[in-house]
Amino acid sequence: MDGEIDPAGLAALLDEGEDVRIVDIRDERAFDRGHVPDSESIPFPELTTRVADLEGAERIVTVCPHGIASQQAARLIGSYEGTADARVESLRGGIEAWQEDGRELEASASEDDAEADPDAPF
């Protein structure tokens, strides 16, 4: 693990279009309710079996509710041979700090949303 990145630092990476994989380790329901833009869901219990999905990434930022579990996740990802060359960081303060910093969350579309909008194509 290469340490932590604060919300402003991560937002700057996103604004600059940097190649960063943002891994949200919360469960799918929490992820669907709201997540850092451009992040992907890999729940913590699945991380050991899905860490190979991150192989070849240059920079990885892990995200959790408060920035604690994401540190463990970052250490696990950083110990994997396929991500050994990646810069792996945890979002300091997690989703809570992201929101306290005035940053927006994206919500995933759900089946309920599609049913609520009969004009939606899918």
C-alpha positions in Angstrom: 0.0 0.0 0.0 1.3 3.4 -0.9 -0.7 5.4 1.7 -3.8 7.4 1.5 -5.2 10.0 -0.8 -7.6 12.7 0.4 -10.9 13.5 -1.4 -9.5 16.6 -3.1 -6.6 14.6 -4.5 -8.9 11.9 -5.9 -11.2 14.5 -7.3 -8.3 16.1 -9.0 -7.2 12.8 -10.6 -10.8 12.3 -11.9 -11.0 15.9 -13.2 -7.6 15.5 -15.0 -8.8 12.2 -16.6 -6.0 10.2 -14.9 -6.0 6.4 -15.4 -7.1 5.4 -11.9 -9.2 2.3 -10.9 -11.5 3.2 -7.9 -12.5 0.1 -6.1 -15.5 0.5 -3.7 -15.4 -2.4 -1.2 -18.8 -1.9 0.3 -21.7 -4.3 -0.4 -23.6 -3.9 -3.7 -26.6 -2.3 -2.0 -24.5 0.5 -0.5 -22.7 0.9 -3.8 -26.0 1.3 -5.7 -27.2 3.9 -3.2 -24.2 6.1 -4.0 -20.5 5.8 -4.9 -17.6 7.9 -6.0 -17.9 8.6 -9.8 -16.2 6.1 -12.1 -15.8 3.6 -9.3 -16.4 -0.1 -9.6 -17.9 -2.4 -7.0 -15.8 -5.3 -5.6 -17.2 -6.1 -2.1 -14.5 -6.8 0.4 -15.5 -10.5 0.9 -15.0 -11.0 -2.9 -11.7 -9.1 -3.1 -9.4 -12.1 -2.8 -11.1 -13.9 -5.6 -11.4 -10.8 -7.8 -8.1 -9.1 -7.2 -6.8 -10.5 -10.6 -9.4 -8.2 -12.2 -7.1 -5.3 -11.2 -4.0 -6.7 -12.8 -2.1 -4.2 -15.0 -3.7 -1.1 -13.3 -1.2 1.7 -12.8 -3.1 3.4 -9.9 -5.8 1.9 -7.6 -7.8 3.7 -4.9 -9.9 1.7 -2.5 -13.0 3.2 -0.9 -15.1 2.2 2.1 -17.5 4.1 4.4 -14.9 5.7 6.8 -11.4 4.9 5.3 -10.6 2.0 7.7 -11.4 -1.2 5.8 -10.2 0.3 2.6 -6.7 0.4 4.1 -6.8 -3.3 4.6 -8.1 -3.7 1.0 -5.3 -1.6 -0.3 -2.7 -3.7 1.5 -4.3 -6.9 0.1 -4.4 -5.5 -3.5 -0.8 -4.2 -3.2 0.4 -7.7 -2.1 -0.9 -9.4 -5.2 1.8 -10.1 -7.8 -0.3 -8.7 -10.7 -0.6 -5.3 -9.0 2.9 -5.1 -7.5 3.8 -2.2 -9.8 0.6 -0.3 -9.2 0.3 2.7 -6.9 -2.4 1.5 -4.4 -4.0 4.0 -2.0 -6.9 4.2 0.3 -9.4 7.2 0.2 -8.7 8.9 3.5 -12.0 9.1 5.5 -13.9 7.1 2.9 -17.3 8.0 1.5 -18.0 10.1 4.6 -15.0 12.4 3.9 -15.8 12.5 0.2 -19.3 13.9 1.0 -18.1 16.2 3.8 -15.7 17.7 1.2 -18.7 18.6 -0.9 -18.2 15.9 -3.5 -21.2 14.3 -5.2 -21.9 10.6 -5.3 -23.3 8.7 -8.3 -26.2 6.3 -7.8 -26.6 3.1 -9.8 -29.8 2.7 -11.8 -32.0 0.1 -10.3 -34.9 -1.9 -11.5 -37.2 0.3 -9.4 -35.9 3.4 -11.3 -36.7 1.7 -14.7 -40.2 0.8 -13.6 -40.8 4.4 -12.4 -39.9 5.7 -15.9 -42.0 3.9 -18.5 -40.2 5.7 -21.3 -36.8 4.3 -20.2 -35.4 2.1 -23.0 -34.2 -0.7 -20.7 
